Amino acid sequence: MDVNPQIAAQAIQEGLQRYPAMSSFGPRLVCRPVFGGVTFLLEYDTAPPGNVPDAWEFQNAVVKAYKRRAAGE
């Protein structure tokens, strides 16, 4: 499964509205195979430090926005 780059960009922008500090890390949405399926996750140009409290919430917001938008296609 490939990530639609237009939908991914929209989902990332939606997530950045809630977590603007994450923009400095260069997030991008990717799809990786796991067991018998796939998972969506964020990769970064620069990894956020481990003490960034919003990193997990930002990823969840982006993935949920992507899935919602992709289902509406």
Backbone as CSV, one residue per row, in Angstrom:
resi,resn,N_x,N_y,N_z,CA_x,CA_y,CA_z,C_x,C_y,C_z
1,MET,0.852,-1.178,0.000,0.000,0.000,0.000,0.894,1.237,0.000
2,ASP,0.566,2.164,-0.857,1.316,3.409,-0.940,0.551,4.538,-0.258
3,VAL,1.274,5.477,0.263,0.688,6.668,0.879,0.405,7.681,-0.229
4,ASN,-0.807,8.200,-0.256,-1.158,9.259,-1.203,-0.502,10.546,-0.708
5,PRO,0.437,11.126,-1.467,1.186,12.282,-0.966,0.319,13.515,-0.714
6,GLN,-0.736,13.697,-1.508,-1.607,14.861,-1.294,-2.397,14.724,0.001
7,ILE,-2.942,13.540,0.220,-3.706,13.307,1.451,-2.773,13.353,2.658
8,ALA,-1.577,12.796,2.508,-0.606,12.817,3.609,-0.246,14.251,3.984
9,ALA,-0.029,15.103,2.978,0.316,16.503,3.255,-0.829,17.205,3.981
10,GLN,-2.062,16.916,3.585,-3.217,17.509,4.258,-3.311,17.020,5.703
11,ALA,-3.080,15.730,5.901,-3.143,15.160,7.251,-2.046,15.737,8.144
12,ILE,-0.853,15.909,7.595,0.244,16.492,8.383,-0.089,17.939,8.737
13,GLN,-0.627,18.693,7.800,-1.008,20.079,8.097,-2.076,20.133,9.179
14,GLU,-3.013,19.203,9.131,-4.048,19.133,10.174,-3.406,18.859,11.537
15,GLY,-2.466,17.928,11.570,-1.774,17.630,12.822,-0.946,18.802,13.317
16,LEU,-0.318,19.531,12.382,0.509,20.680,12.775,-0.321,21.835,13.313
17,GLN,-1.587,21.891,12.953,-2.456,22.920,13.534,-2.590,22.707,15.036
18,ARG,-2.608,21.447,15.467,-2.721,21.127,16.898,-1.364,21.084,17.594
19,TYR,-0.324,20.702,16.846,1.014,20.533,17.419,2.046,21.246,16.546
20,PRO,2.020,22.558,16.501,2.889,23.313,15.578,4.386,23.134,15.834
21,ALA,4.777,22.799,17.037,6.198,22.631,17.352,6.817,21.464,16.586
22,MET,6.006,20.551,16.110,6.521,19.381,15.412,6.981,19.702,13.990
23,SER,6.633,20.860,13.470,7.001,21.197,12.088,8.512,21.288,11.902
24,SER,9.224,21.660,12.921,10.678,21.833,12.797,11.424,20.510,12.602
25,PHE,10.748,19.392,12.786,11.396,18.082,12.667,11.234,17.455,11.276
26,GLY,10.463,18.100,10.388,10.291,17.588,9.023,9.549,16.267,8.958
27,PRO,8.319,16.202,9.490,7.593,14.926,9.499,7.109,14.516,8.109
28,ARG,7.051,13.206,7.888,6.440,12.658,6.679,5.771,11.335,7.053
29,LEU,4.642,11.080,6.439,3.869,9.875,6.710,4.349,8.751,5.801
30,VAL,4.570,7.586,6.375,4.989,6.409,5.613,4.118,5.223,6.003
31,CYS,4.109,4.233,5.152,3.364,2.998,5.390,4.374,1.859,5.407
32,ARG,4.357,1.053,6.460,5.314,-0.048,6.594,4.569,-1.372,6.786
33,PRO,5.052,-2.432,6.170,4.425,-3.747,6.386,4.720,-4.269,7.793
34,VAL,3.727,-4.844,8.406,3.891,-5.522,9.699,3.030,-6.785,9.680
35,PHE,3.617,-7.882,10.049,2.929,-9.170,10.074,2.150,-9.360,8.773
36,GLY,0.831,-9.445,8.818,0.042,-9.674,7.612,-0.577,-8.418,7.047
37,GLY,-0.242,-7.248,7.589,-0.867,-6.011,7.135,0.139,-4.886,7.008
38,VAL,-0.346,-3.680,7.239,0.508,-2.495,7.184,0.193,-1.581,8.358
39,THR,1.130,-0.688,8.628,0.909,0.338,9.643,1.396,1.670,9.100
40,PHE,0.755,2.722,9.526,1.177,4.066,9.168,1.937,4.650,10.343
41,LEU,3.023,5.360,10.022,3.779,6.030,11.062,4.499,7.222,10.465
42,LEU,5.034,8.035,11.331,5.767,9.213,10.883,7.259,8.954,10.943
43,GLU,7.948,9.443,9.923,9.398,9.522,9.941,9.739,11.000,9.914
44,TYR,10.917,11.329,10.396,11.318,12.731,10.509,12.671,12.959,9.856
45,ASP,12.859,14.153,9.297,14.177,14.548,8.808,15.155,14.629,9.970
46,THR,14.671,15.167,11.089,15.427,15.259,12.337,14.572,14.643,13.428
47,ALA,15.063,13.623,14.078,14.269,12.948,15.106,13.988,13.882,16.273
48,PRO,12.722,13.942,16.709,12.428,14.749,17.891,13.119,14.147,19.115
49,PRO,13.552,14.982,20.024,14.143,14.446,21.260,13.125,13.574,22.005
50,GLY,13.624,12.649,22.756,12.753,11.745,23.498,11.857,12.428,24.514
51,ASN,12.195,13.664,24.890,11.400,14.350,25.909,10.333,15.271,25.311
52,VAL,10.076,15.185,23.994,9.014,15.983,23.374,7.686,15.296,23.678
53,PRO,6.868,15.905,24.529,5.662,15.226,24.998,4.595,15.030,23.923
54,ASP,4.597,15.838,22.874,3.530,15.768,21.890,3.840,14.871,20.700
55,ALA,4.985,14.255,20.641,5.375,13.464,19.468,4.384,12.326,19.204
56,TRP,4.021,11.593,20.235,3.106,10.464,20.061,1.712,10.957,19.683
57,GLU,1.231,12.016,20.348,-0.090,12.557,20.045,-0.138,13.126,18.633
58,PHE,0.956,13.761,18.199,1.034,14.295,16.848,0.936,13.159,15.834
59,GLN,1.697,12.098,16.033,1.639,10.961,15.114,0.227,10.397,15.053
60,ASN,-0.407,10.207,16.195,-1.762,9.676,16.212,-2.729,10.588,15.472
61,ALA,-2.605,11.890,15.664,-3.488,12.845,14.994,-3.311,12.781,13.478
62,VAL,-2.065,12.691,13.020,-1.789,12.637,11.575,-2.318,11.336,10.973
63,VAL,-2.057,10.216,11.618,-2.505,8.925,11.089,-4.033,8.869,11.042
64,LYS,-4.696,9.325,12.080,-6.163,9.330,12.089,-6.713,10.256,11.007
65,ALA,-6.102,11.419,10.830,-6.540,12.350,9.788,-6.332,11.733,8.409
66,TYR,-5.217,11.054,8.210,-4.950,10.422,6.918,-5.998,9.347,6.625
67,LYS,-6.237,8.488,7.582,-7.210,7.409,7.376,-8.595,7.958,7.103
68,ARG,-8.981,8.983,7.833,-10.290,9.621,7.634,-10.395,10.218,6.241
69,ARG,-9.375,10.957,5.832,-9.379,11.600,4.512,-9.305,10.561,3.391
70,ALA,-8.496,9.516,3.557,-8.360,8.498,2.525,-9.663,7.719,2.352
71,ALA,-10.388,7.499,3.431,-11.659,6.784,3.348,-12.713,7.621,2.621
72,GLY,-12.566,8.945,2.660,-13.517,9.828,2.001,-13.242,10.021,0.526
73,GLU,-12.159,9.460,0.026,-11.775,9.612,-1.387,-12.767,8.984,-2.314
